[in-house]
Amino acid sequence: MQILDLKQSYFELFGLDLTFEIDLKRLSSAQQRLQAVYHPDRFVNASEQDKRLSVQQASWINEAFETLSKPVKRARYMLELSGLELNDESETTSDTTFLMEQIALREEIEECRTNADPLGCCDHIMDKLRSKADQFGSEFIANFDQGQLDDARISSRKMQFIQRILEQLIDFQLELEEG
């Protein structure tokens, strides 16, 4: 059985450059190619050690894919590779304008409940959130590429806030569609 180098970065695992903008089709193809080699189903008749190794490696491939396929996770991983320690428990943003925007967005979502077209209202907010996510992604790229890691960290944190609101909005849309 081939053994993966678990010390390599996720980018190296998939043969990608260390960059925020990645080709998701290429990432997916690389993941499928690796899973074809390391998936536990291929080792049903192997030794117990090879079975365990296969599970470990397949899990690592899946974790790497999950990390690189999600912009927020990818940004945070890039920062960690650059030596920054990230702590969700203690990190927040002191950008009061940004925080006020987050409050306003959550209020807009709540207002959709009483809107004549609640799903249309949600779509409008979804467009705003995607635009903000793109903006913070671009800021992250610029900051990271210039070696301004603290600023890149702030951009990634803002991306994380936007992602949470997006998830809340999606949950709300599902609630509306079911009701």
C-alpha positions in Angstrom: 0.0 0.0 0.0 1.2 3.5 -0.9 1.5 5.8 2.1 0.7 9.5 1.8 3.0 12.0 3.4 0.7 13.5 6.0 3.2 16.3 6.6 2.6 17.8 3.2 0.1 20.7 2.9 -3.4 20.1 1.5 -2.4 22.2 -1.5 0.6 19.8 -2.1 -1.6 16.8 -1.6 -3.9 17.9 -4.5 -1.1 19.3 -6.6 -2.3 22.9 -6.3 -0.4 26.2 -5.8 -0.8 27.9 -2.4 -3.3 30.5 -3.6 -6.8 31.5 -2.5 -8.3 31.2 -5.9 -8.3 27.5 -6.9 -9.8 25.5 -9.6 -12.6 23.6 -7.8 -13.0 21.1 -10.7 -9.3 20.4 -10.5 -9.5 20.0 -6.8 -12.5 17.6 -7.1 -10.7 15.5 -9.8 -7.6 15.2 -7.6 -9.8 14.2 -4.6 -11.5 11.5 -6.7 -8.2 10.3 -8.0 -6.8 10.0 -4.5 -9.9 8.3 -3.1 -9.7 5.8 -5.9 -6.3 4.8 -4.6 -6.9 5.1 -0.8 -10.6 4.5 -0.2 -11.2 1.8 2.5 -13.4 -0.2 0.2 -10.3 -1.1 -1.8 -8.8 -2.7 1.3 -11.5 -5.0 2.5 -9.3 -8.1 2.2 -6.1 -6.3 3.4 -4.4 -6.7 6.7 -5.8 -4.9 9.7 -2.9 -2.4 9.6 -3.5 -1.6 5.9 -7.3 -1.2 6.6 -6.5 1.3 9.4 -4.0 3.1 7.3 -6.5 3.3 4.5 -9.2 4.8 6.8 -6.7 7.3 8.1 -5.5 8.4 4.7 -9.0 8.6 3.2 -10.1 10.7 6.2 -7.2 13.0 5.7 -8.0 13.4 2.0 -11.6 14.2 2.9 -10.6 16.7 5.5 -8.2 18.3 3.0 -10.9 18.5 0.4 -13.4 20.0 2.8 -10.9 22.6 3.9 -9.8 23.7 0.4 -13.3 23.6 -1.2 -14.7 26.1 1.3 -13.4 29.7 0.9 -13.5 30.5 4.7 -11.7 27.3 5.7 -9.2 27.7 2.8 -8.3 31.3 3.9 -7.9 30.2 7.5 -5.8 27.2 6.5 -3.6 29.5 4.4 -3.0 31.7 7.4 -2.2 28.7 9.6 0.3 27.6 7.0 1.9 31.0 7.2 2.4 30.6 10.9 -0.5 32.4 12.3 -2.4 30.8 15.2 -6.1 31.3 14.9 -8.4 31.0 17.9 -12.2 31.3 17.2 -12.9 31.6 20.9 -10.9 34.8 21.5 -10.9 36.4 18.0 -13.5 38.9 17.0 -13.5 42.1 15.1 -13.3 45.6 16.4 -14.7 47.1 13.2 -17.8 48.7 14.5 -19.1 49.6 11.0 -18.8 46.0 10.0 -20.5 44.8 13.2 -23.4 47.3 12.7 -23.8 46.0 9.1 -24.1 42.4 10.5 -26.8 43.6 12.9 -28.6 45.3 10.1 -28.4 42.2 7.9 -29.9 40.0 10.6 -32.7 42.5 11.1 -33.4 42.4 7.4 -33.6 38.7 7.5 -36.2 39.0 10.4 -38.1 41.5 8.4 -38.5 39.0 5.6 -40.9 37.1 7.8 -43.5 39.8 7.3 -42.6 40.7 3.8 -45.2 40.0 1.1 -42.6 38.0 -0.8 -40.4 36.5 1.9 -38.4 34.3 -0.5 -37.7 37.3 -2.8 -36.6 39.3 0.2 -34.2 36.5 1.1 -32.9 36.4 -2.4 -32.1 40.1 -2.2 -30.2 39.6 1.0 -28.4 36.6 -0.4 -27.1 38.8 -3.3 -25.8 41.3 -0.7 -24.1 38.6 1.3 -22.5 37.0 -1.8 -21.2 40.4 -2.8 -19.8 41.0 0.7 -18.2 37.5 0.6 -16.5 38.4 -2.7 -15.3 41.7 -1.4 -13.8 40.2 1.7 -12.3 37.3 -0.4 -10.6 39.9 -2.6 -9.3 41.8 0.4 -8.0 38.5 1.8 -6.1 37.8 -1.5 -4.6 41.3 -1.6 -3.5 41.2 2.0 -2.2 37.7 1.9 -0.3 38.2 -1.3 1.3 41.4 0.1 2.3 39.5 3.3 0.0 41.6 5.4 -1.1 38.6 7.4 -2.8 40.4 10.3 -5.0 42.3 7.7 -5.6 39.0 5.9 -6.7 37.5 9.2 -9.2 40.3 9.7 -10.6 39.7 6.2 -10.9 36.0 6.8 -12.7 36.7 10.1 -15.2 38.9 8.2 -15.6 36.2 5.6 -16.5 33.9 8.5 -19.1 36.3 9.9 -20.7 36.6 6.4 -20.7 32.8 6.0 -22.6 32.4 9.3 -25.2 34.8 8.2 -25.5 33.1 4.9 -26.1 29.8 6.7 -28.7 31.4 8.9 -30.4 32.8 5.8 -30.4 29.4 4.1 -31.9 27.8 7.2 -34.6 30.5 7.2 -35.3 30.0 3.5 -35.8 26.2 4.1 -38.1 27.1 7.0 -40.2 29.3 4.7 -40.3 26.7 1.9 -41.4 24.0 4.4 -44.0 26.2 6.0 
